Structures are given as C-alpha cells and as structure tokens.
Amino acid sequence: MSATTATADRPDEAFSVRQVLEHAVLVLAMRWLFLVVCVVVAFLHTWERVVDEALSGSVIGYVFVLPILAGIAGQGIARRRSGELPIHDRQIDTIVGGLGVIVTIAIEGLWLRRYDNQYSLSHLDLLAATVFSASGAILLFGLRPVARFWSVWLLLLLTVNPLLYRMVAIAMGGSRFDYSFVLVLIAGVAGGIAVARTPRRALWGFVCTVIIGLLTLWLVQSVWPNAHVIVLQLVPTVTAAITTGTAFFLFARRGRTKRPLGRTVLPTTARTVVRSGLALATATVVLFFLPLPPVFPEITTTGPPGSASEPLGVPTGWGQVGIEEYDWVRSFFGRDARLVRQTVLANAGNPGWDARSRPRRLVVDTLTTTNAVTLGLYPEATLYRLANTRTSRTLELKLGHGVTGSLYTSVNDDLLLTWTKLVFTWIRDNSTQRVTVISVDNHESDAEFPVAAPSMASNFGTSIAVFLRGNHIAANENPDFKDLDLLTEFGTRLVSAQFERAGGAP
C-alpha cells in the first residue's frame, strides 16, 4: 500500500499509469474509510464506555494509543513489501472473514454475558473489536494482503486485553510510571516492526524506541507531575515510535530520494467487494444493538463523618482480637489505598448462631481508596483467592442510616467450607470505603477465612474454567444463608457504632 510518481517515456503512458495509481489509491481509501466507519459504529457503545472510564481515572485509555502504534508499524511493513505474486482466492477470503465476523458476534453476544461481573477488568468487547477489524479487512482487501501484516495483528491481539496489561504493570509495582513504561515497551515492539528490514534493525528499533520513550516519560513527569494518566500513556509512546521510525527512514535513505513510499500502489486483488461490504454492514448493525453489561453503579451512600484512616469501631457485644494491614492493595487501588482486616469475637454465645452457644468469630475487611473507579474495576471477590469456589445470588439488607448491604455465600469445594459475606460501601472523609464482613460455617477458633491476597492470576484460572464449562461451575444455585441473622445484626450494629463514634444519631 505505497505509491511513487510513475515515470514513462511517453505522455500517454504516464497518463495511463497515473490513472491506475489514482484509482488504486481511491479504492483503498474508500475501503479503509468504510471499514473504520463499521468498526466505530458497531462498537460505538464500547468506545463511549472506554472514554468514560478513561476520563474517570482508569488506565483503559491506553487502547486509543494502540491503533496509532499499529499504524506506525504497518506503514513500515507496507513500504518494504514488494514483488509478491498476485495470487488470490476470493472464496477463502469470504470463508475466513465470515468466520471472524461470527466469532465477533459470539464474543459480544455470549462471552460478555458470561463475564459481566468482570467486564471493566477484561473488556472482552475490545477483543471483539480487534477480531472484527481483522475480519473486515480480510473481506474488503483479501486474506493474503492482510496476512502480510500478521505481526501487527498479533501485537494488537496480545495488547488489547486490559487484564494482561494491568497484570504486567501491577507486577512491576502498579504506579502510573509502571503503566506508562509497559506501554513504552509495546511502542518499542511497534517501532521494531516498523524498521525491521533485518533482525538487527528490528532490535535497534526496539532499543531506540524504548530509550526515547523512557526519556520522554521522565521529562513529562518532571514538567507535569500531576498529568492525567492518558497523557503519560500517549505522549512518550507515540513520540518515541515516530521519532525512531523517522530517524531510521532518513538514515536508510541518505543520499537518495526521501519520498515516503517506495513503490507504486497496486490495484487491489479483491476487485469487487459489494457482497462482502453488505455482509459487513449487516454485522455492524447486529453488533450495534447488542447490549453491554450494566455500568458499575455510582457510590452515593454517605458514611459517618470523621477520618477514614482509622479502623472501624467495634460494636457493643463484640471485642477485637486481631488487626492486620495489607500494603499490596496500593498497586490495585492507588498509592493511598489501605486494606485493614479486623478479627472480632462475640463476648457471649448465642444459640441462634451456634448450637452449642460458642462465641462466633468474624473478620471485617475495610478497603479505603480515593480512586472510587477502581472499586468497579476490581469487584469485592478479586481481593481474595477463590479458586474452586461457587458463589450464590445476593440478598439486599437494610443496615440503617441509609446504608444497604449485599449478602451472599461462597462455597469452597477444596476446604469444604462456606463463607457468608456482607458487603457495603460508603463515602467518608473524601474517600470511598468498601466494608466486607465475613463469617465461616466452621465455628472453631482455628477456622479458615478467605485470604486477602493479590488474586488476578489465580482467579484467571476460574475464568478459563467458566469459559470452558459455563457459569454453573462457579455458581451456588441452592444457597443456605445460615448466618443471615448473625450478619444482619452485626452489620446493623457495626454501622450504628461508626455513626455513634462520630457523634451522629444512634
């Protein structure tokens, strides 16, 4: 997909070549425009959701950098590919492209429903958009021309999943710099692809892009310490990739013409794409009307006044027997985030809670963050390693003071334990707190509670199992809410205790 000015000995030949060149460029431009419009319209709701999440402080805005990097890598491939045989099989194009469109509809219509509680974390609709783009390109341009850019498509497929992007960044520390650095590495790969006439040039392209990207990132953070994360993602990566590509181009063309394209644009091998275009337009309409999972509700519950940095007060009738703080949550929920686990024990037994009137033991996990959007990104269950665990439906409980909690059970088939969780969220002291009260059906003092630990990798295995076997393997369809009364009473007292301690109404 490149062009140069045709040279011919006779004016009529030059005019004929110009006509072919202009026609080929026009056809390519119109097909690319049609494909872009289809991708934008088909996933319009996705793009709106991604923009909203990015503006609220999420790192998801990096996906808008990927097409730019793909374009930089793709133009490098286009400029160095020539002399290929015009072999073309339109039937294969239709079959492969059509199957890709069907896979896209399956991802958008079926898989999103299956992982609706992890939508913001995994964003499978972005994977669907990438598959749809590749499939549409095959239908409009042909399989062989699209396959020439296999390295670019592979780069997009590996990086468009925000779950993988976050896992790598969190493993590095989870700071804004780490998220930007991961994207600089991706830009390095794109830069290497763009200049990869030889493996040596590809390696140098990667190294130069990463070095320039890191220097630009350091400069942006020094000049603008509070820059929005999208600025840290966009400016260093695009600057580095463009600078490296331009420098390598000028070095390779030293002493020669600096025309950006080194060969004539050839006519498209797929001469007629009317039927393919109609099929793509039909799929676009279908995808446009497929709904996305619901948005995580905005947290509006007002908690008690006072500092959110202090542990929760223990209600009357209970005593605190242990407290622990976890630092790893800062990589997920922000540098100011805190997770405190308080272990509480009832002062006296209750036959309604234990047949032998043994005092019940509970744990109260309080997650505090100034970045409320991360609570929707990482649901409550992601705080714990819950492999081989089945979860029930939720019950809503009124806890007083306008606070509503959600109660559900988790059955661990490995430990043969059932945990009952009461979760509520409120806003206090310019922070958002998510409180999780947990009971266990083993009433002994050494009973195991869910371990609060980074769990993205372990829970990913559960997601794979759900994909292969369905939601039923992770669902407890016949729950027994044995600790409903216990957690309802404790939760109500816990909420009241915080307002009483703050001087509010009891």
C-alpha positions as CSV (number, residue, x, y, z in Angstrom):
1,M,0.0,0.0,0.0
2,S,2.6,2.5,-1.2
3,A,3.0,4.9,-4.1
4,T,5.6,6.7,-6.2
5,T,5.3,9.1,-9.1
6,A,5.2,6.9,-12.2
7,T,7.9,7.5,-14.9
8,A,7.3,6.8,-18.5
9,D,8.9,7.7,-21.8
10,R,5.6,8.8,-23.5
11,P,3.0,11.2,-22.1
12,D,0.1,8.8,-22.9
13,E,1.8,6.0,-20.9
14,A,2.4,8.4,-18.0
15,F,-1.2,9.5,-18.0
16,S,-2.4,5.8,-18.1
17,V,-0.2,4.9,-15.1
18,R,-1.4,8.0,-13.2
19,Q,-5.0,6.9,-13.8
20,V,-4.3,3.4,-12.4
21,L,-2.4,4.9,-9.5
22,E,-5.1,7.4,-8.6
23,H,-7.9,4.7,-9.0
24,A,-6.0,2.3,-6.7
25,V,-5.4,4.9,-4.1
26,L,-9.1,6.0,-4.2
27,V,-10.3,2.4,-3.9
28,L,-8.0,1.7,-0.9
29,A,-9.0,5.0,0.8
30,M,-12.8,4.3,0.3
31,R,-12.5,0.7,1.6
32,W,-10.4,1.8,4.6
33,L,-13.0,4.5,5.3
34,F,-15.8,2.0,5.1
35,L,-14.0,-0.4,7.5
36,V,-13.3,2.4,10.0
37,V,-16.9,3.5,10.0
38,C,-18.1,-0.1,10.5
39,V,-15.8,-0.6,13.5
40,V,-16.7,2.7,15.1
41,V,-20.5,2.2,14.6
42,A,-20.5,-1.5,15.6
43,F,-18.7,-0.8,18.9
44,L,-19.9,2.8,19.5
45,H,-21.2,1.9,23.0
46,T,-17.8,0.3,23.8
47,W,-15.9,3.4,22.7
48,E,-18.3,5.6,24.8
49,R,-17.7,3.3,27.8
50,V,-14.0,3.4,27.4
51,V,-13.9,7.2,27.2
52,D,-16.0,7.5,30.3
53,E,-13.7,5.1,32.2
54,A,-10.5,6.9,31.0
55,L,-11.8,10.3,32.0
56,S,-12.7,9.0,35.4
57,G,-9.0,8.0,36.0
58,S,-8.8,4.4,34.7
59,V,-5.8,3.3,32.7
60,I,-8.1,1.9,30.0
61,G,-7.4,4.9,27.8
62,Y,-4.2,3.1,26.5
63,V,-6.4,1.3,23.9
64,F,-6.6,4.5,21.9
65,V,-2.8,4.5,21.6
66,L,-2.7,1.0,20.1
67,P,-4.2,2.0,16.7
68,I,-1.5,4.7,16.4
69,L,1.2,2.2,17.2
70,A,-0.3,-0.3,14.8
71,G,-0.3,2.4,12.0
72,I,3.3,3.2,12.7
73,A,4.3,-0.5,12.5
74,G,2.0,-1.1,9.5
75,Q,3.4,1.6,7.3
76,G,6.9,0.2,7.8
77,I,5.8,-3.2,6.5
78,A,3.9,-1.6,3.6
79,R,7.0,0.3,2.5
80,R,9.3,-2.7,2.3
81,R,6.9,-5.3,0.8
82,S,7.0,-5.7,-3.0
83,G,7.3,-8.2,-5.7
84,E,4.6,-10.6,-4.4
85,L,2.6,-12.8,-6.7
86,P,-1.0,-11.7,-7.3
87,I,-2.4,-15.0,-6.1
88,H,-6.0,-14.5,-4.9
89,D,-8.9,-16.8,-3.9
90,R,-12.0,-14.8,-3.1
91,Q,-13.8,-17.8,-1.6
92,I,-11.1,-18.3,1.0
93,D,-11.4,-14.6,1.9
94,T,-15.2,-14.9,2.3
95,I,-14.9,-18.0,4.5
96,V,-12.1,-16.7,6.8
97,G,-13.6,-13.2,7.0
98,G,-17.1,-14.6,7.6
99,L,-15.9,-16.9,10.4
100,G,-14.2,-14.0,12.0
101,V,-17.4,-11.9,12.0
102,I,-19.3,-14.9,13.5
103,V,-16.6,-15.1,16.3
104,T,-17.0,-11.4,16.9
105,I,-20.8,-11.7,17.4
106,A,-20.2,-14.7,19.7
107,I,-17.8,-12.7,21.8
108,E,-20.1,-9.7,22.0
109,G,-23.3,-11.6,22.4
110,L,-22.3,-14.6,24.6
111,W,-19.0,-14.2,26.3
112,L,-19.7,-10.7,27.6
113,R,-22.8,-12.1,29.3
114,R,-20.8,-14.9,30.9
115,Y,-18.2,-12.4,32.3
116,D,-20.5,-9.5,33.1
117,N,-19.1,-9.1,36.6
118,Q,-15.6,-8.8,35.2
119,Y,-16.4,-6.5,32.3
120,S,-14.4,-3.5,33.3
121,L,-11.4,-5.7,34.1
122,S,-11.3,-7.8,31.0
123,H,-13.2,-5.7,28.4
124,L,-13.8,-8.6,26.0
125,D,-15.6,-6.2,23.7
126,L,-12.2,-4.7,22.8
127,L,-11.0,-8.2,21.8
128,A,-14.2,-8.5,19.7
129,A,-13.4,-5.1,18.0
130,T,-10.0,-6.3,17.1
131,V,-11.3,-9.6,15.6
132,F,-14.0,-7.6,13.7
133,S,-11.4,-5.2,12.3
134,A,-9.2,-8.1,11.1
135,S,-12.2,-9.9,9.6
136,G,-13.5,-6.8,7.9
137,A,-10.1,-6.2,6.4
138,I,-10.0,-9.7,5.0
139,L,-13.4,-9.3,3.4
140,L,-12.5,-5.9,1.9
141,F,-8.9,-6.5,0.9
142,G,-8.3,-10.2,0.8
143,L,-6.6,-12.7,3.1
144,R,-3.1,-12.5,1.6
145,P,-2.8,-8.7,1.8
146,V,-4.0,-8.7,5.4
147,A,-1.7,-11.7,6.3
148,R,1.3,-9.6,5.2
149,F,0.7,-7.6,8.4
150,W,0.4,-10.6,10.7
151,S,2.9,-9.1,13.2
152,V,0.8,-6.0,13.6
153,W,-2.4,-8.0,14.1
154,L,-0.6,-10.3,16.6
155,L,0.6,-7.2,18.5
156,L,-2.9,-5.9,18.7
157,L,-4.4,-9.2,19.9
158,L,-1.8,-9.5,22.6
159,T,-2.1,-6.0,23.9
160,V,-5.8,-5.1,23.5
161,N,-6.7,-7.1,26.6
162,P,-6.5,-4.7,29.6
163,L,-6.4,-7.6,32.0
164,L,-3.0,-8.6,30.7
165,Y,-1.8,-5.0,30.6
166,R,-2.8,-4.5,34.2
167,M,-1.2,-7.8,35.4
168,V,2.2,-6.8,33.9
169,A,2.0,-3.3,35.3
170,I,0.9,-4.4,38.7
171,A,3.7,-7.0,38.8
172,M,6.1,-4.1,38.2
173,G,4.6,-2.1,41.1
174,G,1.3,-0.7,39.8
175,S,2.4,3.0,39.7
176,R,1.5,5.5,37.0
177,F,5.1,5.2,35.8
178,D,4.8,1.4,35.5
179,Y,1.6,1.6,33.5
180,S,3.3,4.0,31.1
181,F,6.5,2.0,31.0
182,V,4.6,-1.1,29.9
183,L,3.1,0.9,27.0
184,V,6.6,2.2,26.1
185,L,7.7,-1.4,25.7
186,I,4.7,-2.0,23.4
187,A,5.8,1.0,21.5
188,G,9.2,-0.5,21.3
189,V,7.8,-3.6,19.6
190,A,5.8,-1.4,17.2
191,G,9.0,0.6,16.4
192,G,11.0,-2.6,15.9
193,I,8.3,-3.9,13.5
194,A,8.3,-0.6,11.6
195,V,12.1,-0.7,10.8
196,A,12.6,-4.4,10.7
197,R,14.2,-4.8,7.2
198,T,16.7,-7.0,9.1
199,P,16.6,-8.6,12.5
200,R,19.5,-6.3,13.6
201,R,17.5,-3.2,12.6
202,A,14.4,-4.6,14.4
203,L,16.4,-5.0,17.6
204,W,17.9,-1.5,17.3
205,G,14.5,-0.1,16.5
206,F,13.1,-1.6,19.7
207,V,16.0,-0.4,21.9
208,C,15.9,3.2,20.5
209,T,12.2,3.4,20.8
210,V,12.3,2.3,24.5
211,I,15.1,4.7,25.3
212,I,13.4,7.7,23.7
213,G,10.1,6.7,25.3
214,L,11.7,6.5,28.8
215,L,13.4,9.8,28.4
216,T,10.2,11.4,27.2
217,L,8.2,9.8,30.1
218,W,10.7,11.2,32.6
219,L,10.6,14.6,31.0
220,V,6.7,14.7,31.1
221,Q,6.6,13.6,34.7
222,S,9.2,16.2,35.7
223,V,7.5,19.1,33.9
224,W,3.9,18.0,34.7
225,P,3.9,15.8,37.8
226,N,0.1,15.7,38.0
227,A,-0.5,15.0,34.3
228,H,-3.5,12.8,33.5
229,V,-2.6,9.2,33.0
230,I,-3.7,9.3,29.4
231,V,-1.0,11.9,28.8
232,L,1.6,9.7,30.3
233,Q,0.4,6.8,28.1
234,L,0.1,8.8,24.8
235,V,2.9,11.3,24.6
236,P,6.0,9.1,25.4
237,T,4.9,6.1,23.3
238,V,3.8,8.0,20.1
239,T,6.8,10.4,20.3
240,A,9.2,7.6,20.7
241,A,7.8,5.4,17.9
242,I,7.5,8.3,15.4
243,T,11.0,9.6,16.2
244,T,12.6,6.2,15.8
245,G,10.8,5.4,12.6
246,T,11.6,8.8,11.1
247,A,15.3,8.6,12.1
248,F,15.7,5.1,10.6
249,F,13.9,6.2,7.4
250,L,16.2,9.2,6.9
251,F,19.3,7.1,7.7
252,A,18.3,4.4,5.2
253,R,17.5,7.0,2.5
254,R,20.6,9.1,3.0
255,G,21.8,10.3,-0.4
256,R,18.6,9.1,-2.1
257,T,15.1,10.4,-2.6
258,K,13.1,11.0,0.6
259,R,9.8,10.1,-0.9
260,P,7.9,8.3,1.9
261,L,6.6,5.5,-0.3
262,G,9.0,3.5,-2.4
263,R,6.7,1.7,-4.9
264,T,3.6,2.2,-6.9
265,V,0.3,1.4,-5.3
266,L,-1.0,-1.8,-7.0
267,P,-4.7,-2.4,-7.7
268,T,-6.5,-4.4,-5.0
269,T,-6.6,-8.1,-5.6
270,A,-10.2,-8.2,-4.3
271,R,-11.8,-6.4,-7.3
272,T,-15.4,-6.5,-6.2
273,V,-16.5,-6.4,-2.5
274,V,-20.2,-5.5,-2.8
275,R,-21.4,-8.7,-1.2
276,S,-18.7,-8.6,1.4
277,G,-19.5,-5.0,2.2
278,L,-23.2,-5.7,2.6
279,A,-22.3,-8.6,5.0
280,L,-20.0,-6.4,7.0
281,A,-22.6,-3.6,7.2
282,T,-25.2,-6.2,8.4
283,A,-22.9,-7.4,11.1
284,T,-22.3,-3.8,12.1
285,V,-26.0,-3.3,12.7
286,V,-26.2,-6.5,14.7
287,L,-23.3,-5.6,16.9
288,F,-24.5,-2.1,17.4
289,F,-27.7,-3.4,19.0
290,L,-26.1,-6.0,21.3
291,P,-26.1,-4.5,24.8
292,L,-23.1,-4.2,27.1
293,P,-23.1,-5.3,30.8
294,P,-24.5,-2.6,33.1
295,V,-22.3,0.1,34.4
296,F,-21.0,-0.2,38.0
297,P,-23.4,2.0,40.0
298,E,-22.1,5.3,41.3
299,I,-21.5,5.2,45.0
300,T,-23.7,7.8,46.7
301,T,-24.2,6.4,50.2
302,T,-22.8,8.9,52.8
303,G,-20.9,7.3,55.6
304,P,-20.3,8.7,59.1
305,P,-18.2,11.9,59.5
306,G,-14.7,11.7,60.7
307,S,-11.4,10.3,59.4
308,A,-11.4,7.3,57.2
309,S,-7.9,6.4,58.1
310,E,-8.9,4.9,61.5
311,P,-10.0,1.3,61.8
312,L,-13.7,0.8,62.2
313,G,-15.1,0.9,65.8
314,V,-16.2,-2.5,67.2
315,P,-19.9,-2.6,68.1
316,T,-21.2,-3.3,71.6
317,G,-21.2,-7.0,72.4
318,W,-18.1,-7.7,70.4
319,G,-14.3,-7.5,71.0
320,Q,-11.4,-7.1,68.7
321,V,-8.9,-9.9,68.9
322,G,-6.7,-9.1,65.9
323,I,-5.9,-6.5,63.3
324,E,-3.7,-6.6,60.2
325,E,-3.0,-4.2,57.3
326,Y,-2.1,-5.2,53.7
327,D,0.1,-3.0,51.6
328,W,-0.3,-4.8,48.3
329,V,-3.7,-3.1,47.6
330,R,-1.8,0.1,46.6
331,S,-0.8,-1.5,43.4
332,F,-4.5,-2.1,42.5
333,F,-6.4,0.8,44.2
334,G,-3.9,3.7,44.2
335,R,-1.0,4.7,46.3
336,D,-3.2,6.0,49.2
337,A,-5.3,2.8,49.4
338,R,-5.4,0.8,52.6
339,L,-6.9,-2.6,53.5
340,V,-7.3,-3.4,57.2
341,R,-8.5,-6.7,58.5
342,Q,-10.1,-6.7,62.0
343,T,-10.9,-10.0,63.6
344,V,-13.7,-9.7,66.1
345,L,-15.2,-12.2,68.6
346,A,-18.6,-12.1,70.3
347,N,-18.5,-11.5,74.0
348,A,-21.1,-14.2,74.6
349,G,-22.5,-17.2,72.7
350,N,-25.9,-17.1,71.1
351,P,-27.8,-20.4,70.5
352,G,-29.3,-18.9,67.4
353,W,-25.8,-18.5,65.9
354,D,-24.3,-21.7,67.2
355,A,-26.0,-24.9,68.5
356,R,-23.5,-25.1,71.4
357,S,-23.6,-21.3,72.1
358,R,-20.0,-20.9,71.2
359,P,-19.0,-17.2,70.6
360,R,-18.8,-16.5,66.9
361,R,-15.7,-15.1,65.2
362,L,-15.9,-12.7,62.2
363,V,-13.5,-10.8,60.1
364,V,-14.1,-7.2,58.9
365,D,-12.1,-6.2,55.9
366,T,-12.1,-2.4,55.2
367,L,-10.8,-1.2,51.9
368,T,-10.2,2.6,51.7
369,T,-9.3,4.4,48.5
370,T,-9.5,7.9,47.0
371,N,-10.0,6.4,43.5
372,A,-13.5,5.1,43.6
373,V,-13.4,3.9,39.9
374,T,-11.1,1.1,41.0
375,L,-13.9,-0.4,43.1
376,G,-15.9,-1.1,40.0
377,L,-12.8,-2.3,38.2
378,Y,-11.9,-4.8,40.9
379,P,-15.0,-6.3,42.4
380,E,-15.0,-7.4,46.0
381,A,-14.2,-11.0,45.2
382,T,-11.0,-10.1,43.5
383,L,-9.5,-9.3,46.9
384,Y,-9.4,-13.0,47.7
385,R,-8.0,-16.1,46.2
386,L,-11.2,-18.1,45.5
387,A,-10.2,-21.0,43.2
388,N,-12.8,-23.8,43.1
389,T,-15.3,-21.6,44.8
390,R,-19.0,-21.3,44.0
391,T,-20.9,-18.1,44.7
392,S,-24.6,-17.6,45.4
393,R,-27.1,-14.9,44.4
394,T,-27.1,-11.8,46.6
395,L,-29.6,-10.6,49.1
396,E,-30.1,-6.9,49.9
397,L,-30.1,-5.9,53.6
398,K,-31.0,-2.6,55.2
399,L,-28.4,-1.7,57.8
400,G,-29.8,1.6,58.9
401,H,-28.6,5.2,58.3
402,G,-29.3,4.8,54.6
403,V,-26.8,2.0,54.2
404,T,-27.7,-1.0,52.2
405,G,-25.6,-4.2,52.2
406,S,-25.3,-7.2,49.9
407,L,-25.1,-10.6,51.4
408,Y,-24.0,-13.8,49.5
409,T,-22.3,-17.1,50.2
410,S,-19.1,-18.6,48.8
411,V,-18.7,-22.4,48.9
412,N,-15.1,-23.6,48.7
413,D,-15.1,-27.2,47.5
414,D,-11.4,-27.8,48.4
415,L,-11.8,-26.8,52.0
416,L,-15.4,-27.9,52.4
417,L,-16.2,-24.5,53.9
418,T,-19.0,-22.0,53.3
419,W,-18.2,-18.3,53.8
420,T,-21.0,-15.8,54.1
421,K,-20.1,-12.2,53.2
422,L,-21.9,-8.9,53.9
423,V,-20.6,-6.1,51.7
424,F,-21.5,-2.4,51.9
425,T,-19.8,0.8,50.5
426,W,-20.0,4.4,51.6
427,I,-18.2,7.7,51.2
428,R,-16.5,9.4,54.1
429,D,-13.6,11.9,54.5
430,N,-13.1,12.3,50.7
431,S,-12.5,8.6,50.4
432,T,-14.6,5.6,49.5
433,Q,-14.7,2.6,51.8
434,R,-15.8,-0.9,50.9
435,V,-16.5,-3.0,54.1
436,T,-16.7,-6.8,53.9
437,V,-17.9,-8.8,56.9
438,I,-17.1,-12.5,56.6
439,S,-18.3,-15.5,58.6
440,V,-17.5,-19.2,58.2
441,D,-19.6,-22.2,58.9
442,N,-16.8,-23.8,60.9
443,H,-17.3,-22.3,64.3
444,E,-14.0,-23.5,65.8
445,S,-11.3,-20.9,66.8
446,D,-9.0,-22.1,64.0
447,A,-11.5,-21.8,61.2
448,E,-10.1,-20.6,57.9
449,F,-11.3,-17.3,56.4
450,P,-10.6,-16.2,52.8
451,V,-7.0,-15.0,52.4
452,A,-6.7,-11.3,51.4
453,A,-4.1,-11.5,48.7
454,P,-3.5,-10.5,45.0
455,S,-5.6,-12.9,43.1
456,M,-5.8,-11.8,39.5
457,A,-3.7,-14.7,38.3
458,S,-5.5,-17.4,40.4
459,N,-8.9,-16.1,39.6
460,F,-8.0,-16.1,35.9
461,G,-8.0,-19.9,36.1
462,T,-11.6,-19.7,37.3
463,S,-12.4,-17.5,34.3
464,I,-10.9,-20.1,32.0
465,A,-13.0,-22.8,33.6
466,V,-16.1,-20.8,33.3
467,F,-15.3,-20.3,29.6
468,L,-14.9,-24.0,29.0
469,R,-17.7,-25.3,31.2
470,G,-20.1,-22.5,31.8
471,N,-21.2,-20.3,34.7
472,H,-22.8,-23.2,36.6
473,I,-19.4,-24.4,37.8
474,A,-18.9,-21.1,39.7
475,A,-22.5,-20.7,40.9
476,N,-24.1,-22.0,44.1
477,E,-27.7,-22.4,42.9
478,N,-29.1,-23.7,46.2
479,P,-27.5,-21.5,48.9
480,D,-28.1,-21.9,52.6
481,F,-27.9,-18.5,54.2
482,K,-27.2,-20.0,57.7
483,D,-25.5,-16.8,59.0
484,L,-28.1,-14.4,57.7
485,D,-29.3,-13.4,61.1
486,L,-25.8,-13.1,62.5
487,L,-24.5,-10.8,59.8
488,T,-27.7,-8.8,59.7
489,E,-27.5,-8.0,63.4
490,F,-23.7,-7.5,63.4
491,G,-23.8,-5.3,60.2
492,T,-26.5,-3.1,61.7
493,R,-24.6,-2.7,64.9
494,L,-21.4,-2.0,63.0
495,V,-22.9,0.8,61.0
496,S,-24.6,2.3,64.1
497,A,-21.3,2.1,66.0
498,Q,-19.5,4.2,63.4
499,F,-22.1,7.0,63.5
500,E,-22.2,6.9,67.3
501,R,-18.4,7.3,67.5
502,A,-18.6,10.2,65.0
503,G,-21.2,11.9,67.2
504,G,-24.1,11.2,64.9
505,A,-27.5,9.9,65.7
506,P,-27.5,6.3,67.2
